[in-house]
């Protein structure tokens, strides 16, 4: 299990299910669009604070972002 890939894939899945652009989502999280892009493309590790911000902006339980399908 590659946790960075699982997390990035889940962020993209939940974001696209809600039909939110990366730019709008980044704004909702208080993060930069390129930061969100890097997460979804598996190029960035992420802090616990930002994980929580992302989960809150998606409206999902934090643990769901770490579940491998």
mmCIF file as Biopython writes it, N, C-alpha, C and O atoms, coordinates in Angstrom:
data_model
#
loop_
_atom_site.group_PDB
_atom_site.id
_atom_site.type_symbol
_atom_site.label_atom_id
_atom_site.label_alt_id
_atom_site.label_comp_id
_atom_site.label_asym_id
_atom_site.label_entity_id
_atom_site.label_seq_id
_atom_site.pdbx_PDB_ins_code
_atom_site.Cartn_x
_atom_site.Cartn_y
_atom_site.Cartn_z
_atom_site.occupancy
_atom_site.B_iso_or_equiv
_atom_site.auth_seq_id
_atom_site.auth_asym_id
_atom_site.pdbx_PDB_model_num
ATOM 1   N N  . UNK A ? 1  ? 0.849   -1.177 0.000  1.0 0.0 1  A 1 
ATOM 2   C CA . UNK A ? 1  ? 0.000   0.000  0.000  1.0 0.0 1  A 1 
ATOM 3   C C  . UNK A ? 1  ? 0.897   1.244  0.000  1.0 0.0 1  A 1 
ATOM 4   O O  . UNK A ? 1  ? 1.736   1.418  0.884  1.0 0.0 1  A 1 
ATOM 5   N N  . UNK A ? 2  ? 0.710   2.084  -0.984 1.0 0.0 2  A 1 
ATOM 6   C CA . UNK A ? 2  ? 1.419   3.362  -1.043 1.0 0.0 2  A 1 
ATOM 7   C C  . UNK A ? 2  ? 0.449   4.427  -0.544 1.0 0.0 2  A 1 
ATOM 8   O O  . UNK A ? 2  ? -0.456  4.840  -1.269 1.0 0.0 2  A 1 
ATOM 9   N N  . UNK A ? 3  ? 0.638   4.864  0.685  1.0 0.0 3  A 1 
ATOM 10  C CA . UNK A ? 3  ? -0.308  5.765  1.348  1.0 0.0 3  A 1 
ATOM 11  C C  . UNK A ? 3  ? -0.472  7.087  0.603  1.0 0.0 3  A 1 
ATOM 12  O O  . UNK A ? 3  ? -1.559  7.665  0.608  1.0 0.0 3  A 1 
ATOM 13  N N  . UNK A ? 4  ? 0.584   7.571  -0.034 1.0 0.0 4  A 1 
ATOM 14  C CA . UNK A ? 4  ? 0.485   8.830  -0.784 1.0 0.0 4  A 1 
ATOM 15  C C  . UNK A ? 4  ? -0.439  8.649  -1.982 1.0 0.0 4  A 1 
ATOM 16  O O  . UNK A ? 4  ? -1.226  9.543  -2.294 1.0 0.0 4  A 1 
ATOM 17  N N  . UNK A ? 5  ? -0.354  7.499  -2.660 1.0 0.0 5  A 1 
ATOM 18  C CA . UNK A ? 5  ? -1.232  7.235  -3.807 1.0 0.0 5  A 1 
ATOM 19  C C  . UNK A ? 5  ? -2.670  7.019  -3.364 1.0 0.0 5  A 1 
ATOM 20  O O  . UNK A ? 5  ? -3.598  7.508  -4.008 1.0 0.0 5  A 1 
ATOM 21  N N  . UNK A ? 6  ? -2.859  6.303  -2.289 1.0 0.0 6  A 1 
ATOM 22  C CA . UNK A ? 6  ? -4.212  6.065  -1.777 1.0 0.0 6  A 1 
ATOM 23  C C  . UNK A ? 6  ? -4.863  7.401  -1.395 1.0 0.0 6  A 1 
ATOM 24  O O  . UNK A ? 6  ? -6.001  7.678  -1.775 1.0 0.0 6  A 1 
ATOM 25  N N  . UNK A ? 7  ? -4.136  8.211  -0.650 1.0 0.0 7  A 1 
ATOM 26  C CA . UNK A ? 7  ? -4.678  9.497  -0.215 1.0 0.0 7  A 1 
ATOM 27  C C  . UNK A ? 7  ? -4.988  10.399 -1.416 1.0 0.0 7  A 1 
ATOM 28  O O  . UNK A ? 7  ? -6.082  10.956 -1.510 1.0 0.0 7  A 1 
ATOM 29  N N  . UNK A ? 8  ? -4.036  10.539 -2.322 1.0 0.0 8  A 1 
ATOM 30  C CA . UNK A ? 8  ? -4.236  11.394 -3.495 1.0 0.0 8  A 1 
ATOM 31  C C  . UNK A ? 8  ? -5.390  10.934 -4.361 1.0 0.0 8  A 1 
ATOM 32  O O  . UNK A ? 8  ? -6.166  11.751 -4.856 1.0 0.0 8  A 1 
ATOM 33  N N  . UNK A ? 9  ? -5.507  9.628  -4.545 1.0 0.0 9  A 1 
ATOM 34  C CA . UNK A ? 9  ? -6.609  9.075  -5.348 1.0 0.0 9  A 1 
ATOM 35  C C  . UNK A ? 9  ? -7.951  9.353  -4.692 1.0 0.0 9  A 1 
ATOM 36  O O  . UNK A ? 9  ? -8.916  9.705  -5.371 1.0 0.0 9  A 1 
ATOM 37  N N  . UNK A ? 10 ? -8.018  9.196  -3.380 1.0 0.0 10 A 1 
ATOM 38  C CA . UNK A ? 10 ? -9.272  9.440  -2.672 1.0 0.0 10 A 1 
ATOM 39  C C  . UNK A ? 10 ? -9.649  10.923 -2.683 1.0 0.0 10 A 1 
ATOM 40  O O  . UNK A ? 10 ? -10.825 11.260 -2.821 1.0 0.0 10 A 1 
ATOM 41  N N  . UNK A ? 11 ? -8.677  11.798 -2.540 1.0 0.0 11 A 1 
ATOM 42  C CA . UNK A ? 11 ? -8.977  13.236 -2.621 1.0 0.0 11 A 1 
ATOM 43  C C  . UNK A ? 11 ? -9.585  13.550 -3.983 1.0 0.0 11 A 1 
ATOM 44  O O  . UNK A ? 11 ? -10.616 14.217 -4.068 1.0 0.0 11 A 1 
ATOM 45  N N  . UNK A ? 12 ? -8.948  13.070 -5.046 1.0 0.0 12 A 1 
ATOM 46  C CA . UNK A ? 12 ? -9.468  13.315 -6.399 1.0 0.0 12 A 1 
ATOM 47  C C  . UNK A ? 12 ? -10.865 12.722 -6.564 1.0 0.0 12 A 1 
ATOM 48  O O  . UNK A ? 12 ? -11.752 13.365 -7.126 1.0 0.0 12 A 1 
ATOM 49  N N  . UNK A ? 13 ? -11.063 11.491 -6.073 1.0 0.0 13 A 1 
ATOM 50  C CA . UNK A ? 13 ? -12.367 10.825 -6.210 1.0 0.0 13 A 1 
ATOM 51  C C  . UNK A ? 13 ? -13.472 11.643 -5.546 1.0 0.0 13 A 1 
ATOM 52  O O  . UNK A ? 13 ? -14.499 11.921 -6.165 1.0 0.0 13 A 1 
ATOM 53  N N  . UNK A ? 14 ? -13.264 12.024 -4.295 1.0 0.0 14 A 1 
ATOM 54  C CA . UNK A ? 14 ? -14.302 12.782 -3.586 1.0 0.0 14 A 1 
ATOM 55  C C  . UNK A ? 14 ? -14.506 14.169 -4.190 1.0 0.0 14 A 1 
ATOM 56  O O  . UNK A ? 14 ? -15.635 14.654 -4.262 1.0 0.0 14 A 1 
ATOM 57  N N  . UNK A ? 15 ? -13.427 14.806 -4.622 1.0 0.0 15 A 1 
ATOM 58  C CA . UNK A ? 15 ? -13.535 16.139 -5.211 1.0 0.0 15 A 1 
ATOM 59  C C  . UNK A ? 15 ? -14.314 16.087 -6.523 1.0 0.0 15 A 1 
ATOM 60  O O  . UNK A ? 15 ? -15.196 16.913 -6.757 1.0 0.0 15 A 1 
ATOM 61  N N  . UNK A ? 16 ? -13.986 15.118 -7.376 1.0 0.0 16 A 1 
ATOM 62  C CA . UNK A ? 16 ? -14.674 15.039 -8.668 1.0 0.0 16 A 1 
ATOM 63  C C  . UNK A ? 16 ? -16.121 14.566 -8.511 1.0 0.0 16 A 1 
ATOM 64  O O  . UNK A ? 16 ? -16.984 14.958 -9.296 1.0 0.0 16 A 1 
ATOM 65  N N  . UNK A ? 17 ? -16.393 13.733 -7.511 1.0 0.0 17 A 1 
ATOM 66  C CA . UNK A ? 17 ? -17.779 13.331 -7.249 1.0 0.0 17 A 1 
ATOM 67  C C  . UNK A ? 17 ? -18.642 14.545 -6.921 1.0 0.0 17 A 1 
ATOM 68  O O  . UNK A ? 17 ? -19.827 14.591 -7.250 1.0 0.0 17 A 1 
ATOM 69  N N  . UNK A ? 18 ? -18.028 15.523 -6.269 1.0 0.0 18 A 1 
ATOM 70  C CA . UNK A ? 18 ? -18.747 16.737 -5.896 1.0 0.0 18 A 1 
ATOM 71  C C  . UNK A ? 18 ? -18.690 17.802 -6.988 1.0 0.0 18 A 1 
ATOM 72  O O  . UNK A ? 18 ? -19.230 18.897 -6.832 1.0 0.0 18 A 1 
ATOM 73  N N  . UNK A ? 19 ? -18.019 17.459 -8.110 1.0 0.0 19 A 1 
ATOM 74  C CA . UNK A ? 19 ? -17.908 18.359 -9.258 1.0 0.0 19 A 1 
ATOM 75  C C  . UNK A ? 19 ? -17.296 19.710 -8.883 1.0 0.0 19 A 1 
ATOM 76  O O  . UNK A ? 19 ? -17.785 20.768 -9.279 1.0 0.0 19 A 1 
ATOM 77  N N  . UNK A ? 20 ? -16.213 19.639 -8.109 1.0 0.0 20 A 1 
ATOM 78  C CA . UNK A ? 20 ? -15.497 20.834 -7.673 1.0 0.0 20 A 1 
ATOM 79  C C  . UNK A ? 20 ? -14.156 20.869 -8.393 1.0 0.0 20 A 1 
ATOM 80  O O  . UNK A ? 20 ? -13.434 19.872 -8.413 1.0 0.0 20 A 1 
ATOM 81  N N  . UNK A ? 21 ? -13.821 22.010 -8.982 1.0 0.0 21 A 1 
ATOM 82  C CA . UNK A ? 21 ? -12.518 22.150 -9.640 1.0 0.0 21 A 1 
ATOM 83  C C  . UNK A ? 21 ? -11.411 22.167 -8.592 1.0 0.0 21 A 1 
ATOM 84  O O  . UNK A ? 21 ? -11.658 22.426 -7.414 1.0 0.0 21 A 1 
ATOM 85  N N  . UNK A ? 22 ? -10.192 21.890 -9.035 1.0 0.0 22 A 1 
ATOM 86  C CA . UNK A ? 22 ? -9.052  21.965 -8.118 1.0 0.0 22 A 1 
ATOM 87  C C  . UNK A ? 22 ? -8.923  23.372 -7.554 1.0 0.0 22 A 1 
ATOM 88  O O  . UNK A ? 22 ? -8.622  23.552 -6.374 1.0 0.0 22 A 1 
ATOM 89  N N  . UNK A ? 23 ? -9.149  24.356 -8.397 1.0 0.0 23 A 1 
ATOM 90  C CA . UNK A ? 23 ? -9.010  25.747 -7.952 1.0 0.0 23 A 1 
ATOM 91  C C  . UNK A ? 23 ? -10.021 26.090 -6.857 1.0 0.0 23 A 1 
ATOM 92  O O  . UNK A ? 23 ? -9.656  26.666 -5.832 1.0 0.0 23 A 1 
ATOM 93  N N  . UNK A ? 24 ? -11.281 25.739 -7.073 1.0 0.0 24 A 1 
ATOM 94  C CA . UNK A ? 24 ? -12.320 26.024 -6.079 1.0 0.0 24 A 1 
ATOM 95  C C  . UNK A ? 24 ? -12.078 25.211 -4.804 1.0 0.0 24 A 1 
ATOM 96  O O  . UNK A ? 24 ? -12.252 25.720 -3.697 1.0 0.0 24 A 1 
ATOM 97  N N  . UNK A ? 25 ? -11.681 23.961 -4.964 1.0 0.0 25 A 1 
ATOM 98  C CA . UNK A ? 25 ? -11.417 23.114 -3.812 1.0 0.0 25 A 1 
ATOM 99  C C  . UNK A ? 25 ? -10.263 23.674 -2.983 1.0 0.0 25 A 1 
ATOM 100 O O  . UNK A ? 25 ? -10.342 23.736 -1.756 1.0 0.0 25 A 1 
ATOM 101 N N  . UNK A ? 26 ? -9.204  24.075 -3.658 1.0 0.0 26 A 1 
ATOM 102 C CA . UNK A ? 26 ? -8.054  24.663 -2.958 1.0 0.0 26 A 1 
ATOM 103 C C  . UNK A ? 26 ? -8.481  25.895 -2.172 1.0 0.0 26 A 1 
ATOM 104 O O  . UNK A ? 26 ? -8.047  26.104 -1.039 1.0 0.0 26 A 1 
ATOM 105 N N  . UNK A ? 27 ? -9.328  26.700 -2.780 1.0 0.0 27 A 1 
ATOM 106 C CA . UNK A ? 27 ? -9.850  27.893 -2.097 1.0 0.0 27 A 1 
ATOM 107 C C  . UNK A ? 27 ? -10.640 27.489 -0.854 1.0 0.0 27 A 1 
ATOM 108 O O  . UNK A ? 27 ? -10.496 28.107 0.201  1.0 0.0 27 A 1 
ATOM 109 N N  . UNK A ? 28 ? -11.470 26.457 -0.975 1.0 0.0 28 A 1 
ATOM 110 C CA . UNK A ? 28 ? -12.264 25.976 0.163  1.0 0.0 28 A 1 
ATOM 111 C C  . UNK A ? 28 ? -11.379 25.461 1.300  1.0 0.0 28 A 1 
ATOM 112 O O  . UNK A ? 28 ? -11.737 25.563 2.473  1.0 0.0 28 A 1 
ATOM 113 N N  . UNK A ? 29 ? -10.219 24.905 0.935  1.0 0.0 29 A 1 
ATOM 114 C CA . UNK A ? 29 ? -9.284  24.361 1.932  1.0 0.0 29 A 1 
ATOM 115 C C  . UNK A ? 29 ? -8.357  25.429 2.501  1.0 0.0 29 A 1 
ATOM 116 O O  . UNK A ? 29 ? -7.752  25.232 3.555  1.0 0.0 29 A 1 
ATOM 117 N N  . UNK A ? 30 ? -8.245  26.552 1.808  1.0 0.0 30 A 1 
ATOM 118 C CA . UNK A ? 30 ? -7.263  27.558 2.205  1.0 0.0 30 A 1 
ATOM 119 C C  . UNK A ? 30 ? -5.857  27.171 1.777  1.0 0.0 30 A 1 
ATOM 120 O O  . UNK A ? 30 ? -4.874  27.558 2.410  1.0 0.0 30 A 1 
ATOM 121 N N  . UNK A ? 31 ? -5.768  26.397 0.687  1.0 0.0 31 A 1 
ATOM 122 C CA . UNK A ? 31 ? -4.487  25.944 0.162  1.0 0.0 31 A 1 
ATOM 123 C C  . UNK A ? 31 ? -4.343  26.411 -1.286 1.0 0.0 31 A 1 
ATOM 124 O O  . UNK A ? 31 ? -5.299  26.919 -1.872 1.0 0.0 31 A 1 
ATOM 125 N N  . UNK A ? 32 ? -3.164  26.244 -1.857 1.0 0.0 32 A 1 
ATOM 126 C CA . UNK A ? 32 ? -2.923  26.664 -3.237 1.0 0.0 32 A 1 
ATOM 127 C C  . UNK A ? 32 ? -3.332  25.551 -4.195 1.0 0.0 32 A 1 
ATOM 128 O O  . UNK A ? 32 ? -3.236  24.373 -3.852 1.0 0.0 32 A 1 
ATOM 129 N N  . UNK A ? 33 ? -3.786  25.912 -5.387 1.0 0.0 33 A 1 
ATOM 130 C CA . UNK A ? 33 ? -4.226  24.934 -6.377 1.0 0.0 33 A 1 
ATOM 131 C C  . UNK A ? 33 ? -3.110  23.959 -6.751 1.0 0.0 33 A 1 
ATOM 132 O O  . UNK A ? 33 ? -3.367  22.767 -6.917 1.0 0.0 33 A 1 
ATOM 133 N N  . UNK A ? 34 ? -1.888  24.445 -6.885 1.0 0.0 34 A 1 
ATOM 134 C CA . UNK A ? 34 ? -0.792  23.549 -7.254 1.0 0.0 34 A 1 
ATOM 135 C C  . UNK A ? 34 ? -0.485  22.544 -6.141 1.0 0.0 34 A 1 
ATOM 136 O O  . UNK A ? 34 ? -0.004  21.444 -6.412 1.0 0.0 34 A 1 
ATOM 137 N N  . UNK A ? 35 ? -0.759  22.919 -4.899 1.0 0.0 35 A 1 
ATOM 138 C CA . UNK A ? 35 ? -0.583  21.994 -3.769 1.0 0.0 35 A 1 
ATOM 139 C C  . UNK A ? 35 ? -1.580  20.843 -3.899 1.0 0.0 35 A 1 
ATOM 140 O O  . UNK A ? 35 ? -1.217  19.681 -3.710 1.0 0.0 35 A 1 
ATOM 141 N N  . UNK A ? 36 ? -2.826  21.161 -4.218 1.0 0.0 36 A 1 
ATOM 142 C CA . UNK A ? 36 ? -3.858  20.129 -4.414 1.0 0.0 36 A 1 
ATOM 143 C C  . UNK A ? 36 ? -3.482  19.249 -5.602 1.0 0.0 36 A 1 
ATOM 144 O O  . UNK A ? 36 ? -3.605  18.027 -5.531 1.0 0.0 36 A 1 
ATOM 145 N N  . UNK A ? 37 ? -3.029  19.857 -6.679 1.0 0.0 37 A 1 
ATOM 146 C CA . UNK A ? 37 ? -2.603  19.100 -7.853 1.0 0.0 37 A 1 
ATOM 147 C C  . UNK A ? 37 ? -1.469  18.139 -7.502 1.0 0.0 37 A 1 
ATOM 148 O O  . UNK A ? 37 ? -1.489  16.980 -7.915 1.0 0.0 37 A 1 
ATOM 149 N N  . UNK A ? 38 ? -0.491  18.610 -6.749 1.0 0.0 38 A 1 
ATOM 150 C CA . UNK A ? 38 ? 0.625   17.759 -6.346 1.0 0.0 38 A 1 
ATOM 151 C C  . UNK A ? 38 ? 0.160   16.581 -5.492 1.0 0.0 38 A 1 
ATOM 152 O O  . UNK A ? 38 ? 0.693   15.478 -5.614 1.0 0.0 38 A 1 
ATOM 153 N N  . UNK A ? 39 ? -0.822  16.807 -4.636 1.0 0.0 39 A 1 
ATOM 154 C CA . UNK A ? 39 ? -1.371  15.721 -3.814 1.0 0.0 39 A 1 
ATOM 155 C C  . UNK A ? 39 ? -2.043  14.682 -4.710 1.0 0.0 39 A 1 
ATOM 156 O O  . UNK A ? 39 ? -1.807  13.483 -4.567 1.0 0.0 39 A 1 
ATOM 157 N N  . UNK A ? 40 ? -2.881  15.152 -5.633 1.0 0.0 40 A 1 
ATOM 158 C CA . UNK A ? 40 ? -3.622  14.244 -6.501 1.0 0.0 40 A 1 
ATOM 159 C C  . UNK A ? 40 ? -2.726  13.524 -7.503 1.0 0.0 40 A 1 
ATOM 160 O O  . UNK A ? 40 ? -3.105  12.477 -8.028 1.0 0.0 40 A 1 
ATOM 161 N N  . UNK A ? 41 ? -1.550  14.068 -7.773 1.0 0.0 41 A 1 
ATOM 162 C CA . UNK A ? 41 ? -0.587  13.437 -8.693 1.0 0.0 41 A 1 
ATOM 163 C C  . UNK A ? 41 ? 0.510   12.690 -7.942 1.0 0.0 41 A 1 
ATOM 164 O O  . UNK A ? 41 ? 1.499   12.264 -8.538 1.0 0.0 41 A 1 
ATOM 165 N N  . UNK A ? 42 ? 0.331   12.533 -6.637 1.0 0.0 42 A 1 
ATOM 166 C CA . UNK A ? 42 ? 1.217   11.733 -5.777 1.0 0.0 42 A 1 
ATOM 167 C C  . UNK A ? 42 ? 2.627   12.311 -5.666 1.0 0.0 42 A 1 
ATOM 168 O O  . UNK A ? 42 ? 3.590   11.561 -5.503 1.0 0.0 42 A 1 
ATOM 169 N N  . UNK A ? 43 ? 2.757   13.626 -5.753 1.0 0.0 43 A 1 
ATOM 170 C CA . UNK A ? 43 ? 4.072   14.257 -5.702 1.0 0.0 43 A 1 
ATOM 171 C C  . UNK A ? 43 ? 4.344   14.983 -4.393 1.0 0.0 43 A 1 
ATOM 172 O O  . UNK A ? 43 ? 5.353   15.678 -4.278 1.0 0.0 43 A 1 
ATOM 173 N N  . UNK A ? 44 ? 3.477   14.838 -3.415 1.0 0.0 44 A 1 
ATOM 174 C CA . UNK A ? 44 ? 3.671   15.610 -2.193 1.0 0.0 44 A 1 
ATOM 175 C C  . UNK A ? 44 ? 3.208   14.818 -0.977 1.0 0.0 44 A 1 
ATOM 176 O O  . UNK A ? 44 ? 2.154   14.184 -0.992 1.0 0.0 44 A 1 
ATOM 177 N N  . UNK A ? 45 ? 4.008   14.869 0.057  1.0 0.0 45 A 1 
ATOM 178 C CA . UNK A ? 45 ? 3.575   14.393 1.370  1.0 0.0 45 A 1 
ATOM 179 C C  . UNK A ? 45 ? 2.791   15.543 1.993  1.0 0.0 45 A 1 
ATOM 180 O O  . UNK A ? 45 ? 2.889   16.684 1.542  1.0 0.0 45 A 1 
ATOM 181 N N  . UNK A ? 46 ? 2.029   15.246 3.011  1.0 0.0 46 A 1 
ATOM 182 C CA . UNK A ? 46 ? 1.106   16.251 3.519  1.0 0.0 46 A 1 
ATOM 183 C C  . UNK A ? 46 ? 1.061   16.198 5.043  1.0 0.0 46 A 1 
ATOM 184 O O  . UNK A ? 46 ? 1.162   15.126 5.638  1.0 0.0 46 A 1 
ATOM 185 N N  . UNK A ? 47 ? 0.911   17.354 5.661  1.0 0.0 47 A 1 
ATOM 186 C CA . UNK A ? 47 ? 0.861   17.429 7.120  1.0 0.0 47 A 1 
ATOM 187 C C  . UNK A ? 47 ? -0.515  17.011 7.641  1.0 0.0 47 A 1 
ATOM 188 O O  . UNK A ? 47 ? -1.505  17.023 6.910  1.0 0.0 47 A 1 
ATOM 189 N N  . UNK A ? 48 ? -0.549  16.649 8.899  1.0 0.0 48 A 1 
ATOM 190 C CA . UNK A ? 48 ? -1.822  16.274 9.523  1.0 0.0 48 A 1 
ATOM 191 C C  . UNK A ? 48 ? -2.819  17.427 9.516  1.0 0.0 48 A 1 
ATOM 192 O O  . UNK A ? 48 ? -4.015  17.213 9.320  1.0 0.0 48 A 1 
ATOM 193 N N  . UNK A ? 49 ? -2.339  18.634 9.727  1.0 0.0 49 A 1 
ATOM 194 C CA . UNK A ? 49 ? -3.234  19.801 9.688  1.0 0.0 49 A 1 
ATOM 195 C C  . UNK A ? 49 ? -3.910  19.920 8.329  1.0 0.0 49 A 1 
ATOM 196 O O  . UNK A ? 49 ? -5.116  20.155 8.246  1.0 0.0 49 A 1 
ATOM 197 N N  . UNK A ? 50 ? -3.132  19.758 7.270  1.0 0.0 50 A 1 
ATOM 198 C CA . UNK A ? 50 ? -3.701  19.883 5.930  1.0 0.0 50 A 1 
ATOM 199 C C  . UNK A ? 50 ? -4.600  18.706 5.570  1.0 0.0 50 A 1 
ATOM 200 O O  . UNK A ? 50 ? -5.566  18.871 4.825  1.0 0.0 50 A 1 
ATOM 201 N N  . UNK A ? 51 ? -4.296  17.536 6.085  1.0 0.0 51 A 1 
ATOM 202 C CA . UNK A ? 51 ? -5.182  16.385 5.879  1.0 0.0 51 A 1 
ATOM 203 C C  . UNK A ? 51 ? -6.551  16.701 6.456  1.0 0.0 51 A 1 
ATOM 204 O O  . UNK A ? 51 ? -7.572  16.436 5.822  1.0 0.0 51 A 1 
ATOM 205 N N  . UNK A ? 52 ? -6.577  17.262 7.649  1.0 0.0 52 A 1 
ATOM 206 C CA . UNK A ? 52 ? -7.857  17.600 8.280  1.0 0.0 52 A 1 
ATOM 207 C C  . UNK A ? 52 ? -8.579  18.695 7.507  1.0 0.0 52 A 1 
ATOM 208 O O  . UNK A ? 52 ? -9.798  18.631 7.351  1.0 0.0 52 A 1 
ATOM 209 N N  . UNK A ? 53 ? -7.858  19.689 7.025  1.0 0.0 53 A 1 
ATOM 210 C CA . UNK A ? 53 ? -8.473  20.768 6.233  1.0 0.0 53 A 1 
ATOM 211 C C  . UNK A ? 53 ? -9.122  20.201 4.966  1.0 0.0 53 A 1 
ATOM 212 O O  . UNK A ? 53 ? -10.221 20.604 4.586  1.0 0.0 53 A 1 
ATOM 213 N N  . UNK A ? 54 ? -8.432  19.271 4.327  1.0 0.0 54 A 1 
ATOM 214 C CA . UNK A ? 54 ? -8.950  18.657 3.104  1.0 0.0 54 A 1 
ATOM 215 C C  . UNK A ? 54 ? -10.196 17.826 3.412  1.0 0.0 54 A 1 
ATOM 216 O O  . UNK A ? 54 ? -11.199 17.932 2.706  1.0 0.0 54 A 1 
ATOM 217 N N  . UNK A ? 55 ? -10.142 17.009 4.449  1.0 0.0 55 A 1 
ATOM 218 C CA . UNK A ? 55 ? -11.307 16.195 4.830  1.0 0.0 55 A 1 
ATOM 219 C C  . UNK A ? 55 ? -12.503 17.089 5.152  1.0 0.0 55 A 1 
ATOM 220 O O  . UNK A ? 55 ? -13.625 16.801 4.734  1.0 0.0 55 A 1 
ATOM 221 N N  . UNK A ? 56 ? -12.267 18.162 5.886  1.0 0.0 56 A 1 
ATOM 222 C CA . UNK A ? 56 ? -13.355 19.082 6.229  1.0 0.0 56 A 1 
ATOM 223 C C  . UNK A ? 56 ? -13.954 19.718 4.980  1.0 0.0 56 A 1 
ATOM 224 O O  . UNK A ? 56 ? -15.174 19.824 4.856  1.0 0.0 56 A 1 
ATOM 225 N N  . UNK A ? 57 ? -13.098 20.137 4.060  1.0 0.0 57 A 1 
ATOM 226 C CA . UNK A ? 57 ? -13.584 20.773 2.829  1.0 0.0 57 A 1 
ATOM 227 C C  . UNK A ? 57 ? -14.360 19.793 1.958  1.0 0.0 57 A 1 
ATOM 228 O O  . UNK A ? 57 ? -15.282 20.189 1.244  1.0 0.0 57 A 1 
ATOM 229 N N  . UNK A ? 58 ? -13.987 18.502 2.016  1.0 0.0 58 A 1 
ATOM 230 C CA . UNK A ? 58 ? -14.712 17.480 1.261  1.0 0.0 58 A 1 
ATOM 231 C C  . UNK A ? 58 ? -15.978 17.025 1.984  1.0 0.0 58 A 1 
ATOM 232 O O  . UNK A ? 58 ? -16.877 16.448 1.373  1.0 0.0 58 A 1 
ATOM 233 N N  . UNK A ? 59 ? -16.041 17.288 3.279  1.0 0.0 59 A 1 
ATOM 234 C CA . UNK A ? 59 ? -17.191 16.840 4.064  1.0 0.0 59 A 1 
ATOM 235 C C  . UNK A ? 59 ? -17.178 15.343 4.304  1.0 0.0 59 A 1 
ATOM 236 O O  . UNK A ? 59 ? -18.234 14.715 4.384  1.0 0.0 59 A 1 
ATOM 237 N N  . UNK A ? 60 ? -15.975 14.761 4.420  1.0 0.0 60 A 1 
ATOM 238 C CA . UNK A ? 60 ? -15.860 13.319 4.675  1.0 0.0 60 A 1 
ATOM 239 C C  . UNK A ? 60 ? -15.058 13.092 5.953  1.0 0.0 60 A 1 
ATOM 240 O O  . UNK A ? 60 ? -14.286 13.950 6.381  1.0 0.0 60 A 1 
ATOM 241 N N  . UNK A ? 61 ? -15.255 11.929 6.545  1.0 0.0 61 A 1 
ATOM 242 C CA . UNK A ? 61 ? -14.466 11.535 7.705  1.0 0.0 61 A 1 
ATOM 243 C C  . UNK A ? 61 ? -13.019 11.374 7.250  1.0 0.0 61 A 1 
ATOM 244 O O  . UNK A ? 61 ? -12.764 10.839 6.171  1.0 0.0 61 A 1 
ATOM 245 N N  . UNK A ? 62 ? -12.089 11.827 8.050  1.0 0.0 62 A 1 
ATOM 246 C CA . UNK A ? 62 ? -10.671 11.807 7.679  1.0 0.0 62 A 1 
ATOM 247 C C  . UNK A ? 62 ? -10.198 10.407 7.308  1.0 0.0 62 A 1 
ATOM 248 O O  . UNK A ? 62 ? -9.463  10.245 6.334  1.0 0.0 62 A 1 
ATOM 249 N N  . UNK A ? 63 ? -10.602 9.408  8.059  1.0 0.0 63 A 1 
ATOM 250 C CA . UNK A ? 63 ? -10.113 8.047  7.813  1.0 0.0 63 A 1 
ATOM 251 C C  . UNK A ? 63 ? -10.473 7.546  6.420  1.0 0.0 63 A 1 
ATOM 252 O O  . UNK A ? 63 ? -9.755  6.710  5.871  1.0 0.0 63 A 1 
ATOM 253 N N  . UNK A ? 64 ? -11.568 8.036  5.829  1.0 0.0 64 A 1 
ATOM 254 C CA . UNK A ? 64 ? -11.994 7.583  4.506  1.0 0.0 64 A 1 
ATOM 255 C C  . UNK A ? 64 ? -10.982 7.933  3.420  1.0 0.0 64 A 1 
ATOM 256 O O  . UNK A ? 64 ? -10.936 7.283  2.376  1.0 0.0 64 A 1 
ATOM 257 N N  . UNK A ? 65 ? -10.177 8.955  3.669  1.0 0.0 65 A 1 
ATOM 258 C CA . UNK A ? 65 ? -9.168  9.348  2.689  1.0 0.0 65 A 1 
ATOM 259 C C  . UNK A ? 65 ? -7.995  8.367  2.667  1.0 0.0 65 A 1 
ATOM 260 O O  . UNK A ? 65 ? -7.138  8.448  1.787  1.0 0.0 65 A 1 
ATOM 261 N N  . UNK A ? 66 ? -7.952  7.450  3.623  1.0 0.0 66 A 1 
ATOM 262 C CA . UNK A ? 66 ? -6.861  6.475  3.713  1.0 0.0 66 A 1 
ATOM 263 C C  . UNK A ? 66 ? -7.305  5.053  3.404  1.0 0.0 66 A 1 
ATOM 264 O O  . UNK A ? 66 ? -6.511  4.121  3.530  1.0 0.0 66 A 1 
ATOM 265 N N  . UNK A ? 67 ? -8.563  4.868  3.002  1.0 0.0 67 A 1 
ATOM 266 C CA . UNK A ? 67 ? -9.056  3.537  2.697  1.0 0.0 67 A 1 
ATOM 267 C C  . UNK A ? 67 ? -8.714  3.162  1.264  1.0 0.0 67 A 1 
ATOM 268 O O  . UNK A ? 67 ? -9.035  3.886  0.322  1.0 0.0 67 A 1 
ATOM 269 N N  . UNK A ? 68 ? -8.065  2.030  1.119  1.0 0.0 68 A 1 
ATOM 270 C CA . UNK A ? 68 ? -7.687  1.543  -0.207 1.0 0.0 68 A 1 
ATOM 271 C C  . UNK A ? 68 ? -8.837  0.741  -0.790 1.0 0.0 68 A 1 
ATOM 272 O O  . UNK A ? 68 ? -9.409  -0.117 -0.119 1.0 0.0 68 A 1 
ATOM 273 N N  . UNK A ? 69 ? -9.167  1.020  -2.020 1.0 0.0 69 A 1 
ATOM 274 C CA . UNK A ? 69 ? -10.262 0.280  -2.665 1.0 0.0 69 A 1 
ATOM 275 C C  . UNK A ? 69 ? -9.774  -0.963 -3.344 1.0 0.0 69 A 1 
ATOM 276 O O  . UNK A ? 69 ? -10.568 -1.697 -3.932 1.0 0.0 69 A 1 
#
